Amino acid sequence: MAQQKAFSRDGEVSGQTVRSVVDGVGQFSSAYEDRALDILDDHGLPEPQEDEWYSWGAYIDAFEDLADTVGPKTVTKIGSEIPGLVEWPPTIDSVEGALAALDEQYQNTHRGDEIGYYDFEKSGDDGGVVECKNPYPDALDEGLLKATAEKFSDDGAFVRVEQTSEGEVSTFQISW
């Protein structure tokens, strides 16, 4: 699997984020969940608790090992589970609102000097562009963006996510 983006290893990640990945892989099988917990333990993150904060560097290393273990399609699927596992503000009631709120959600679960961002810009009635600057694989962001749009779209809306650039900042075109 491709390496994650180069990024600062300083900072902390919330236990809620760590647990969402464990819970995300747990949606596939208990074996994946056990493997995720073993990998976290190997990196000094045993039994993560939602209300604690953890070393971001250790978590990035653990996530990279997990991504290598499960492969890019499963990483995309992990990303698609995250919107269903986090608490969204009750004021979010549209795809546009949810995509615009991604950065706030991210900032609330990551802390440090250079933690990155999500930036959404609407283009047209049912589309927009999202810039993602974070240490996570593009496959995770792809799943996250698609599932976020699906969660807040009209029932049955077809969501399309296409990556248009990659690197330190990855860009995705999204339509719904």
N, C-alpha and C positions, 0 to 999 in steps of 0.2 A: 504494500500500500504506500502511496505517496506520503512523504514526510509532512508533518504539520508545519504551518508557517513559522518562520523565525519570529520570536517575540520575547519580550521581557519575561523573566521567570520570577520577578519580584511580585509581591502582592499575595492576596488570599482569595480563596473561592469558598462560597457558602456550602455548608453541608447539604442544603436543599438542592444545589446543583449536582453535587456528588451523588446524592441519593437518586436524583432524577435519572442519571445515567444507569445506576444499578437497577432501578425500577424499570427503566426502558429496556434493558437487555433481559430482565426478568419476564417481560411480556412474551419473549420467544421461548424460553425454557429455563428451568431451574438450574440446569448445567451452566448456561451462559451467566446467570446471576451469580452462581458460586464461583465461576472463573473470574468475573469482575471483582468480587469481594477478595479473592485470593490476590489478584493483581494489585488492588488498592493496598492490601496488607503488606505486600512485598515492597511497596513504595512508602511505607510508614503511615498509611492512612487506614488503620483497622477500624472496622465497624463504624462508618461515618454516621454522624447524627445531624439531623436537619438544622438544629439551632446552633451549631458550632461553625467555626471558620478553620480552613485548612491551607497549608502551603500550596500556592498555585504551581510552583515549579514541580513539586512532587505529583500534583494532580495531572499536570501536562504530561509528565513522563508516564504515569499510569494510564492515561487515556491513549497515549501513543501505543503502548503495549496492548491495550485492549483492542484498539483499531486494527493492529497487525493480526491479532488473534481471530477477530470476527469478520474482517474484510469490509470493503467500501460499501457494499449494498446493505449490510447490517448496520454500518455507521449511519447511513442515510435513514434507515428505519429507526435507529435510536433517536436521531434528530426529530423524526416525525412523531415520536411519543412524547416529547418534552411539552408541547403546548397543552396537552391533556393532563399533565402532572403538576403544572404550576398554577398559582392563583392569579387570575387576571383581575384588574380593577373592574368594578361593576359598570363603570362608564364606557368600557370598550364594547361596542356593539356593531362594528363593521370591520371589513378586511383592512381598509385604509387606517382606521384607528388602531387596530392590533399591530400592523406592521410599523406604524409610527411609535407605538409603545414598546417595541422590542428593545430599543436601546435602554429605556428606563428599567425594564425587567433585568437586562444584562447588568446594568450599573448597580442594581440592588443586590446582585448575587456575586459580584466580583469587586474587589477593592485593591487599590494600589495606585502608583503613579501613572503607569502606562498600561491600562487594561484593555484598551481598544473600544470599539463601538459598533453599532448598527445604525445606518442612516437610510431612511426611506424618503423617496421623492415620488410623488404621484405623477403619472403621465397618462392622460386620457381618463375616461370614465371608469374603466375596469382594469387598470394596470399601473405599474410603477417600476422603479429601480431601487434595489437595496444594495448598499455598500456594506460589506462585512470586514471589519478589521479586528481579528481576534486570533488566538493561537490554535483554534480548532480546525479540523479538516473541512475542506469545502463540502464534502459529502454530508457532514453533520448539518452545516448551514442550509444546504439544499433541502434536506428533510424537514428541518425546522421551519423554513419559509413556506414550503408547500402545505404542511400541516396547519400552520398558523392561518394561512389564507383559507384553507378548507374549513377550519373550525368556525371562522367568522363570516363565511360567505353564505349566500342564499343556498338552501338545500338543493343539491344536485349540480351546483356550479362546477364547471370544469376548471381546474387550476393548473396553470403551466408555469414552470420555473426553468429558466435557461441561464446557465452561467455564461457571462459575456467577457469576463476577464478574471485572471487569477494572479496570485502573488501576495505581497504584504496586505493589499486590499483586494478582496474579491468582489466582483459585481455580478448581480443576478437580475435579470429581467423577469418580472412576474406579471401574470395576467390571470384574471378571474371572471 
